[in-house]
Amino acid sequence: MCAERTATVYNDEVEGQAPDVQREMARCRTEIAAIEALLRGGHPDVQGLCLALSDWSAELRILRGGT
């Protein structure tokens, strides 16, 4: 999923956020989408990709203000 589409999909989520937070949230979503694509594509480093997915997901949760 490209960054422009990702930003559109999550427009309600980032409304009212500072531009730098919006940019970081978009980066997290872009990284998550790329990792998911690699996993679906059969990339052999499943353990490493799952760790990266967990890290980016946690960062996105933090930026959203969740726990």
ChimeraX commands (.cxc) that place a marker at each C-alpha (Angstrom):
marker #1 position 0.00,0.00,0.00 radius 0.5
marker #1 position 1.51,3.35,-0.98 radius 0.5
marker #1 position 1.95,6.19,1.51 radius 0.5
marker #1 position -0.65,8.43,-0.17 radius 0.5
marker #1 position -3.33,5.76,0.04 radius 0.5
marker #1 position -2.33,4.90,3.60 radius 0.5
marker #1 position -2.69,8.52,4.67 radius 0.5
marker #1 position -6.13,8.64,3.08 radius 0.5
marker #1 position -7.28,5.44,4.75 radius 0.5
marker #1 position -6.25,6.71,8.17 radius 0.5
marker #1 position -7.29,10.36,7.73 radius 0.5
marker #1 position -9.74,10.32,10.65 radius 0.5
marker #1 position -7.12,8.77,12.92 radius 0.5
marker #1 position -4.50,11.49,12.38 radius 0.5
marker #1 position -6.80,14.50,12.21 radius 0.5
marker #1 position -5.66,17.04,14.79 radius 0.5
marker #1 position -2.23,15.43,15.20 radius 0.5
marker #1 position 0.97,17.41,14.71 radius 0.5
marker #1 position 2.45,17.02,11.21 radius 0.5
marker #1 position 5.52,15.19,12.52 radius 0.5
marker #1 position 3.32,12.67,14.35 radius 0.5
marker #1 position 1.24,12.18,11.21 radius 0.5
marker #1 position 4.40,11.58,9.21 radius 0.5
marker #1 position 5.71,9.05,11.74 radius 0.5
marker #1 position 2.38,7.23,11.82 radius 0.5
marker #1 position 2.37,7.05,8.01 radius 0.5
marker #1 position 5.92,5.69,8.10 radius 0.5
marker #1 position 4.87,3.00,10.59 radius 0.5
marker #1 position 1.96,1.95,8.39 radius 0.5
marker #1 position 4.21,1.88,5.31 radius 0.5
marker #1 position 6.78,-0.29,7.09 radius 0.5
marker #1 position 4.06,-2.62,8.41 radius 0.5
marker #1 position 2.60,-3.02,4.91 radius 0.5
marker #1 position 6.05,-3.79,3.47 radius 0.5
marker #1 position 6.74,-6.41,6.13 radius 0.5
marker #1 position 3.34,-8.03,5.61 radius 0.5
marker #1 position 4.03,-8.20,1.87 radius 0.5
marker #1 position 7.37,-9.90,2.50 radius 0.5
marker #1 position 5.75,-12.44,4.82 radius 0.5
marker #1 position 2.98,-13.17,2.32 radius 0.5
marker #1 position 5.59,-13.48,-0.40 radius 0.5
marker #1 position 7.34,-16.30,1.41 radius 0.5
marker #1 position 10.42,-14.46,2.67 radius 0.5
marker #1 position 12.59,-16.95,4.57 radius 0.5
marker #1 position 13.32,-14.72,7.60 radius 0.5
marker #1 position 9.94,-15.17,9.27 radius 0.5
marker #1 position 11.30,-14.68,12.79 radius 0.5
marker #1 position 13.06,-11.41,11.93 radius 0.5
marker #1 position 10.06,-10.07,10.02 radius 0.5
marker #1 position 7.69,-10.92,12.88 radius 0.5
marker #1 position 9.99,-9.07,15.28 radius 0.5
marker #1 position 10.04,-6.05,12.96 radius 0.5
marker #1 position 6.26,-6.22,12.60 radius 0.5
marker #1 position 5.90,-6.26,16.37 radius 0.5
marker #1 position 8.25,-3.28,16.76 radius 0.5
marker #1 position 6.52,-1.13,14.12 radius 0.5
marker #1 position 3.09,-2.04,15.49 radius 0.5
marker #1 position 4.16,-1.04,19.00 radius 0.5
marker #1 position 5.52,2.26,17.73 radius 0.5
marker #1 position 2.24,2.96,15.92 radius 0.5
marker #1 position 0.31,2.19,19.13 radius 0.5
marker #1 position 2.52,4.60,21.07 radius 0.5
marker #1 position 2.00,7.35,18.49 radius 0.5
marker #1 position -1.76,6.80,18.65 radius 0.5
marker #1 position -1.56,7.30,22.42 radius 0.5
marker #1 position -2.51,3.71,23.24 radius 0.5
marker #1 position -0.80,1.18,25.42 radius 0.5
marker link #1:1,2 radius 0.2
marker link #1:2,3 radius 0.2
marker link #1:3,4 radius 0.2
marker link #1:4,5 radius 0.2
marker link #1:5,6 radius 0.2
marker link #1:6,7 radius 0.2
marker link #1:7,8 radius 0.2
marker link #1:8,9 radius 0.2
marker link #1:9,10 radius 0.2
marker link #1:10,11 radius 0.2
marker link #1:11,12 radius 0.2
marker link #1:12,13 radius 0.2
marker link #1:13,14 radius 0.2
marker link #1:14,15 radius 0.2
marker link #1:15,16 radius 0.2
marker link #1:16,17 radius 0.2
marker link #1:17,18 radius 0.2
marker link #1:18,19 radius 0.2
marker link #1:19,20 radius 0.2
marker link #1:20,21 radius 0.2
marker link #1:21,22 radius 0.2
marker link #1:22,23 radius 0.2
marker link #1:23,24 radius 0.2
marker link #1:24,25 radius 0.2
marker link #1:25,26 radius 0.2
marker link #1:26,27 radius 0.2
marker link #1:27,28 radius 0.2
marker link #1:28,29 radius 0.2
marker link #1:29,30 radius 0.2
marker link #1:30,31 radius 0.2
marker link #1:31,32 radius 0.2
marker link #1:32,33 radius 0.2
marker link #1:33,34 radius 0.2
marker link #1:34,35 radius 0.2
marker link #1:35,36 radius 0.2
marker link #1:36,37 radius 0.2
marker link #1:37,38 radius 0.2
marker link #1:38,39 radius 0.2
marker link #1:39,40 radius 0.2
marker link #1:40,41 radius 0.2
marker link #1:41,42 radius 0.2
marker link #1:42,43 radius 0.2
marker link #1:43,44 radius 0.2
marker link #1:44,45 radius 0.2
marker link #1:45,46 radius 0.2
marker link #1:46,47 radius 0.2
marker link #1:47,48 radius 0.2
marker link #1:48,49 radius 0.2
marker link #1:49,50 radius 0.2
marker link #1:50,51 radius 0.2
marker link #1:51,52 radius 0.2
marker link #1:52,53 radius 0.2
marker link #1:53,54 radius 0.2
marker link #1:54,55 radius 0.2
marker link #1:55,56 radius 0.2
marker link #1:56,57 radius 0.2
marker link #1:57,58 radius 0.2
marker link #1:58,59 radius 0.2
marker link #1:59,60 radius 0.2
marker link #1:60,61 radius 0.2
marker link #1:61,62 radius 0.2
marker link #1:62,63 radius 0.2
marker link #1:63,64 radius 0.2
marker link #1:64,65 radius 0.2
marker link #1:65,66 radius 0.2
marker link #1:66,67 radius 0.2
view
